[in-house]
Amino acid sequence: MTSTTAPKDAPVLAELVSTVRDAVRLERPPAETARLVAERIEPFLSQPDLLPDEYREGDPDRYRQHIVHAEEDGSFSVVALVWGPGQQTPVHDHLAWCVTGVCEGAETERRYELRGAGDTTRLVAVADTVNNAGTACGFAPPGDIHLVRNTGDSTVISIHVYGADISKLGTSIRRLYDLPVEEA
């Protein structure tokens, strides 16, 4: 199910959207906006009634994205992601700032730097982070090349907030990377 407005019967989710709206309206630089949004959504992540059942449905073949809210002016979107064991994104970067908050389980994120030029261009893995339930983190381009995955044995549910209208764009991904990877 895809919706562009948080359902009326989900007051905690509506409050989270309002909190994000307040942070975005401060009109700070993208990296600061991501940090502010991450700080402000953390208190919501451990609330058991945050997401209605329709946003908790997964897909056996790939991670599933549910658009929960897209702000009318296009300034942000809230998306629920459901990850089965072993599911992951490709290596990618984003169109705009991004915040990830984990509701259940743990998302593992691997960040990369692009190094070299021409035929020597490669990705270098520079950080691995485990984002546990109740935590949020944010970042903004440039320097946001990463992949996200569920390395556990159970379903992971997370909230992602993007500084773009995902309901119109379909994705927050700017570019996919298919380059040699070097461990740091």
Residue pairs with C-beta under 8 A, 6 or more apart in sequence:
1 54
1 55
1 57
1 66
2 66
2 67
2 167
3 66
3 67
3 68
3 69
4 67
4 69
4 70
4 167
5 69
5 70
6 13
6 14
6 16
6 17
6 68
6 69
6 78
7 13
7 52
8 14
9 52
10 49
10 50
10 51
10 52
12 44
12 47
12 49
12 50
13 50
13 51
13 52
13 68
13 69
13 78
15 44
16 41
16 44
16 50
16 78
16 159
17 68
17 69
17 78
19 40
19 41
19 44
20 37
20 40
20 41
20 76
20 78
20 161
21 71
21 76
22 40
23 33
23 36
23 37
23 40
24 33
24 37
24 71
24 75
24 76
24 163
26 33
26 36
28 36
29 140
30 96
30 97
30 140
30 141
30 163
31 97
31 138
31 139
31 140
33 97
33 138
33 140
33 163
34 97
34 98
34 99
34 138
34 139
34 140
34 163
35 138
37 76
37 97
37 99
37 136
37 138
37 161
38 99
38 101
38 136
38 137
38 138
39 136
41 99
41 101
41 136
41 159
41 161
42 101
42 134
42 135
42 136
44 50
44 101
44 159
45 101
45 102
45 103
45 133
45 134
45 135
45 136
45 159
46 103
46 133
46 134
50 103
50 159
51 68
51 80
51 103
51 157
51 159
54 66
55 66
55 68
55 80
55 82
56 80
56 82
56 157
57 64
57 66
57 82
58 64
58 82
58 83
58 84
58 155
59 82
59 84
60 84
62 87
63 81
63 82
63 83
63 84
63 87
63 88
63 89
63 150
64 81
64 82
65 79
65 80
65 81
66 79
66 80
66 81
66 82
67 77
67 78
67 79
67 166
67 167
68 78
68 79
68 80
68 159
69 77
69 78
70 76
70 77
70 78
70 165
70 166
70 167
70 168
71 77
71 165
74 164
74 165
74 168
75 163
75 165
76 161
76 162
76 163
76 164
76 165
77 161
77 162
77 164
77 165
77 166
77 167
77 172
78 159
78 160
78 161
79 159
79 160
79 161
79 162
79 166
79 172
80 157
80 158
80 159
80 160
81 157
81 158
81 159
81 160
82 155
82 156
82 157
83 105
83 107
83 149
83 150
83 155
83 156
83 157
83 158
84 150
84 155
85 150
85 152
85 153
85 154
85 155
86 149
86 150
86 151
87 149
87 150
88 147
88 148
88 149
88 150
89 147
89 148
89 149
90 147
90 176
90 177
90 178
91 112
91 123
91 145
91 146
91 147
91 176
91 177
91 178
91 181
92 145
92 146
92 147
92 173
92 174
92 175
92 176
92 177
93 141
93 142
93 144
93 145
93 146
93 173
93 174
93 175
93 177
94 140
94 141
94 144
94 162
94 172
94 173
94 174
95 141
95 162
95 164
95 169
95 172
95 173
95 174
96 140
96 141
96 162
96 163
96 164
96 172
97 138
97 139
97 140
97 141
97 162
97 163
98 138
98 139
98 140
98 144
98 160
98 161
98 162
98 163
98 172
99 136
99 137
99 138
99 160
99 161
99 162
100 107
100 109
100 131
100 136
100 137
100 138
100 148
100 158
100 159
100 160
101 135
101 136
101 158
101 159
101 160
101 161
102 131
102 132
102 133
102 134
102 135
102 136
102 156
102 157
102 158
102 159
103 133
103 157
103 158
103 159
104 133
104 155
104 156
104 157
105 133
105 150
105 152
105 154
105 155
105 156
105 157
106 130
106 131
106 132
106 133
106 150
106 151
106 152
106 156
107 130
107 131
107 148
107 149
107 150
107 156
107 158
108 128
108 129
108 130
108 131
108 148
108 149
108 150
108 151
109 127
109 128
109 129
109 130
109 131
109 137
109 146
109 147
109 148
109 149
110 125
110 127
110 128
110 129
110 146
110 147
110 149
111 125
111 126
111 127
111 128
111 129
111 145
111 146
112 123
112 124
112 125
112 126
112 145
112 146
112 177
112 181
113 123
113 124
113 126
113 143
113 145
114 121
114 122
114 123
114 124
114 145
114 177
114 179
115 121
115 122
115 123
115 124
115 182
116 122
121 179
122 179
122 180
122 181
122 182
123 145
123 177
123 179
123 180
123 181
123 182
124 181
124 182
124 183
124 184
125 181
125 182
125 183
125 184
126 184
129 137
131 137
131 158
136 159
138 161
140 163
141 174
145 177
150 156
160 172
162 172
164 172
166 172
